[in-house]
Amino acid sequence: MSTNSNELTSELIGTDYEGWNDELRQEFKTNVFNGQVGARLLSENQRVRLWEIRLRPGERLPAHRHVLDYFWVAIEPGRSLQHASDGTTRIVAYAAGDNKHFTFSAGEYLLHDLENIGDTELVFSTVEFLDSVNTSLPLG
């Protein structure tokens, strides 16, 4: 998996599933093939899917799996807590306009969740490229 981005503020706060409760571990197992990478699908055609994510303080997007090349853009500033299937936990701070691009080789993926730990709404747009090397997953 290759990525590029501007300089996001990210702090690794856990490894080896440290702090993961049984409920979170089960959610990752249950959602291992969940292709719904946003809260709301705004648009789709033969080439792309456009997703919106809006999380009020304390809300979270459950574990989901990215297999398609994609990028996201932060529309509003905020902070998130993210768990990833490699057992890491991070806190990430975003400024409006921050973005990150992902390119996946065959069989590669990113499985993670997203929780708003800030005190303002966290808003993102995510664009997936349907002509990626990997086949898209079922939504939901």
C-alpha atoms as one frame of an Amber mdcrd trajectory, in Angstrom:
protein
   0.000   0.000   0.000   1.402   3.392  -0.868   0.157   6.676   0.532   0.932
  10.326   0.185  -0.375  13.293   2.112   0.395  16.624   3.563   1.792  16.695
   7.109  -0.978  15.360   9.355  -0.508  15.321  13.104  -0.740  11.667  14.121
   0.169  10.140  17.469   0.567   6.399  17.945  -1.001   5.622  21.334  -1.237
   1.824  21.236   0.189  -1.286  19.586  -0.550  -5.022  19.786  -4.294  -4.385
  20.334  -3.545  -2.624  23.622  -6.765  -1.212  25.084  -9.049  -3.043  22.627
 -12.067  -4.512  24.396 -13.848  -7.704  23.282 -16.619  -5.709  21.602 -14.143
  -3.807  19.397 -12.252  -6.989  18.483 -15.550  -8.639  17.495 -16.574  -5.610
  15.403 -13.352  -5.899  13.383 -13.973  -9.631  12.817 -17.595  -9.017  11.802
 -16.730  -6.122   9.446 -13.617  -7.603   7.851 -15.294  -7.356   4.406 -17.460
  -4.268   5.027 -16.928  -2.046   1.980 -19.036   0.869   3.252 -16.146   3.285
   3.754 -18.297   6.339   4.464 -21.449   7.282   6.296 -23.383   8.262   3.157
 -22.792   7.466  -0.513 -23.363  10.766  -2.331 -22.591   9.732  -5.904 -21.418
   6.755  -7.946 -20.671   6.130 -11.598 -18.519   3.631 -13.525 -15.294   5.301
 -12.328 -15.761   6.658  -8.790 -17.762   6.629  -5.570 -18.076   9.823  -3.542
 -18.694   9.351   0.191 -19.493  11.765   2.979 -18.536  11.265   6.616 -20.047
  13.538   9.272 -19.368  12.597  12.869 -20.556  14.673  15.794 -18.365  14.615
  18.916 -18.365  11.084  20.331 -19.775   9.456  17.162 -17.847   6.827  15.265
 -17.807   5.069  11.919 -17.530   1.304  12.513 -14.702  -0.807  11.176 -14.622
  -0.926   7.384 -12.215  -2.202   4.745 -10.607  -0.142   1.997  -9.477  -2.189
  -1.019  -9.898   0.412  -3.770  -7.489   3.257  -4.433  -8.931   6.333  -2.752
  -8.345   9.686  -1.181 -10.035  11.661   1.550 -10.220  15.385   2.273 -10.997
  16.914   5.677 -13.688  19.563   5.195 -13.635  20.727   8.825 -10.827  20.603
  11.391 -11.032  18.034  14.159  -9.523  15.069  15.971 -10.100  11.342  15.613
  -9.253   8.112  17.341  -8.564   5.271  14.923  -8.020   1.576  15.459  -6.464
  -0.458  12.631  -6.436  -4.193  12.026  -2.664  -4.300  12.607  -3.418  -3.656
  16.295  -2.444   0.011  16.341  -4.423   2.893  17.792  -3.784   6.508  16.752
  -5.028   9.974  17.502  -5.059  12.154  14.389  -5.592  15.924  14.189  -6.931
  17.444  10.967  -7.026  20.926   9.511  -9.566  21.848   6.844  -8.106  20.779
   3.499  -5.872  18.031   4.880  -5.935  15.023   2.576  -4.365  11.634   2.044
  -4.168   9.393  -1.021  -3.953   5.581  -0.933  -2.971   3.137  -3.669  -3.374
  -0.602  -3.042  -1.607  -3.473  -4.786  -3.505  -6.696  -5.466  -4.737  -8.149
  -2.182  -3.745  -5.156  -0.057  -6.264  -3.359   2.152  -6.775  -1.072   5.130
  -9.262  -2.121   7.831  -9.963   0.587  10.419 -12.599   2.550  12.313 -12.958
   6.292  12.954 -14.207   8.048  16.095 -14.603  11.783  16.590 -12.825  12.651
  19.844 -12.915  16.397  19.240 -15.507  18.933  20.296 -16.627  19.923  16.779
 -18.201  17.951  13.931 -15.666  15.959  11.926 -16.436  16.124   8.190 -14.682
  14.300   5.333 -15.217  13.570   1.662 -13.795  10.275   0.398 -13.424   9.338
  -3.273 -12.903   5.691  -4.261 -11.667   4.682  -7.723 -13.666   1.712  -9.029
 -11.068   0.892 -11.708  -8.500  -0.091  -9.041  -6.534  -3.352  -9.077  -8.804
  -4.894  -6.410 -12.508  -5.618  -6.843 -14.900  -3.514  -4.780 -16.474  -5.050
  -1.681 -20.165  -5.223  -0.795 -21.504  -2.059   0.833 -22.687  -2.443   4.418
